[in-house]
Amino acid sequence: MAVTTASIKKLREETEAPVMEVKRALEEAKGNVVKAKDILREKAVMRAEKKKEREAGAGMIFSYIHQGGAVGVLLDLHCETDFVAKTTNFQNLGKELMLQIASMDPKDVEELLEQDYIRDPGRKIKDYVSEVSGTLGEHVKVERFMRYEI
């Protein structure tokens, strides 16, 4: 399958990866979008690994109250700059992590990171965080969280 501008645009919108990286992934996958997504995911994880030593001094506190008000979550999610903390990817990561915490009740950050992601049981939360970190180009870290339940 040929790599077209439309396929590059579509994959770019889905992954928010850089255009040239999307093009190279599609070329490597011979136009197969599913394989290209896997390639982009692997590259994002590798980039995230390189950034783990960086200071994550910015970030955001997220809050979530589940329907009925019986479960609530506070999440302290760090990144390197306030600019990244305001991005859609970072915001979505915070929301997804809060849903994960509310539904799976991990005891600490380590347990959370080792859990299977509720929306994709074949992936671990640590892999999801690494993928977002690689896409954003900054070290992203789950600093702490608190889950409340009545």
Backbone hydrogen bonds, N-H to C=O, Kabsch-Sander energy under -0.5 kcal/mol:
donor,donor_aa,acceptor,acceptor_aa,energy
4,T,2,A,-0.7
8,I,4,T,-2.1
9,K,5,T,-2.7
10,K,6,A,-2.6
11,L,7,S,-2.4
12,R,8,I,-2.4
13,E,9,K,-2.2
14,E,10,K,-1.9
15,T,11,L,-2.4
16,E,12,R,-2.8
22,V,18,P,-2.4
23,K,19,V,-2.6
24,R,20,M,-2.6
25,A,21,E,-2.3
26,L,22,V,-2.5
27,E,23,K,-2.4
28,E,24,R,-2.7
29,A,25,A,-2.0
30,K,27,E,-1.3
31,G,26,L,-3.3
32,N,29,A,-1.6
33,V,31,G,-0.7
36,A,32,N,-2.3
37,K,33,V,-2.3
38,D,34,V,-1.8
39,I,35,K,-2.3
40,L,36,A,-2.6
41,R,37,K,-2.5
42,E,38,D,-2.4
43,K,39,I,-2.3
44,A,40,L,-2.3
45,V,41,R,-2.1
46,M,42,E,-2.1
47,R,43,K,-2.3
48,A,44,A,-2.3
49,E,45,V,-2.0
50,K,46,M,-1.3
51,K,47,R,-0.9
51,K,48,A,-0.7
52,K,48,A,-0.6
52,K,49,E,-0.8
54,R,51,K,-1.7
57,G,55,E,-0.8
58,A,79,C,-2.6
60,M,77,L,-2.5
62,F,60,M,-0.6
62,F,75,L,-3.0
64,Y,73,V,-2.1
66,H,71,V,-3.1
69,G,66,H,-2.6
72,G,148,Y,-2.5
73,V,64,Y,-2.7
74,L,146,M,-2.5
75,L,62,F,-2.5
76,D,144,R,-2.9
77,L,60,M,-2.4
77,L,75,L,-0.7
78,H,76,D,-0.5
78,H,141,K,-3.2
79,C,58,A,-1.9
85,A,81,T,-1.4
86,K,82,D,-0.9
86,K,83,F,-0.8
87,T,84,V,-1.7
91,Q,87,T,-2.4
92,N,88,T,-3.0
93,L,89,N,-2.2
94,G,90,F,-2.3
95,K,91,Q,-2.2
96,E,92,N,-2.7
97,L,93,L,-2.6
98,M,94,G,-2.0
99,L,95,K,-2.1
100,Q,96,E,-2.3
101,I,97,L,-2.6
102,A,98,M,-2.7
103,S,99,L,-2.3
104,M,100,Q,-2.7
105,D,101,I,-1.7
112,L,108,D,-2.2
113,L,109,V,-2.6
114,E,110,E,-1.3
115,Q,111,E,-0.7
115,Q,112,L,-1.2
117,Y,120,D,-0.6
117,Y,123,R,-3.2
120,D,117,Y,-1.0
123,R,120,D,-2.7
125,I,115,Q,-2.3
126,K,113,L,-2.3
128,Y,124,K,-1.8
129,V,125,I,-2.7
130,S,126,K,-2.1
131,E,127,D,-2.5
132,V,128,Y,-2.1
133,S,129,V,-2.5
134,G,130,S,-2.6
135,T,131,E,-2.3
136,L,132,V,-2.6
137,G,133,S,-1.7
138,E,133,S,-1.3
141,K,78,H,-2.5
143,E,76,D,-2.0
143,E,141,K,-1.0
144,R,76,D,-1.3
146,M,74,L,-2.5
148,Y,72,G,-3.3
150,I,70,A,-2.5
